[in-house]
Amino acid sequence: MIVIQIYKAQGLRNKFVEPATIQIWNEIPACSSLEEDRIIYEKEAGTLAKVLFDALPGGVIDALLLEFLSRKRSLLAIPHATQSQESGS
């Protein structure tokens, strides 16, 4: 099991920030439709986002978002055909 420890946010106006533990423990069950998959993904993502937003400093959230986008950048890039590819040569 991978265990990491990171800093939590400071409380604002006497609001205590609860430490959080996230356990990634099982695979997503097989679903019978893409819609069921989407529902599970959105629920899991919403739960994880809430815990992270409530517990982490804002600067870490910003850096994490940039890290996610950087890692997914290659999947989002759309290759543009060159002139020789368009002409078939």
N, C-alpha and C positions, 0 to 999 in steps of 0.2 A: 504494500500500500504506500502510495506517495503521500507524504505529509509536508505541508509548507506552513510557515507562520509569516504573516504580514501585518503591517500596522493598520489599526482601525481608525475611523474618523474621531475627531474630538466632538464632544457634545456641545450643543449650542443652547444658550438660555436654560441652563440646568437640565437639559435633556440628555440622559445617559444613553450612550451608544452600546447596544448589546453586542458582545463578541459573537461571532458566527462560526459554525462548523458546517462544511458542505461535504456530504458523502456521495460519491459517484460509485454506485454499488451494483447495478444490474443493467443488463441490456434492455432496450425498449422492446416490448413484445411485438410480435408480428401482427400487422393489422390487415384487415380485409380490403381497405380502400386507401387511396391517397388522402382523402378527406380525414379519415381517422388518424393517419400519420400527421397531417398538418395540425390537427387539434392537440395531439400529444406534444408536438414540437413547440407550439405556441404556449401551451401551459407550462412546460418545463422551462422555456426561455423566460417567461414572465415571472415565475417563481425565483429563478436564479437572479434575474435582473433586480427584483425587489430586495433580495437579501444583500446583494452587492451594493446597490445604491444606498441602502440604509446603513451599511457598516463601513464602507470605504471612504477615505478622504476624496474630495472632489477632484483633486489633481491626479489621483490614481485612476479614477473613473475615466477622466479625459485621456490619460496615457493608455489605458486598457482599450478604449475604443479605437485609438489610432493603431495600436498593436494588432487588433482584430482586422481592421481594414487593410493594413499592410500585408498581413498573412493571406488575406483573401484576394489581394489585388490581381494576381495572375488569373484568377477565375473570373474576374469582372472585366478584364481587358478584352476588347473585341479586335481581332486582327483585321487590318485593312488590306484588301487585295492590291498587289502592285500592278502596274500597267501590263507587265509581261504575263502575269497570272490571268488577268482579264482577257487578254487576247489569245490565251491558250498555249502560249509558247513557254 
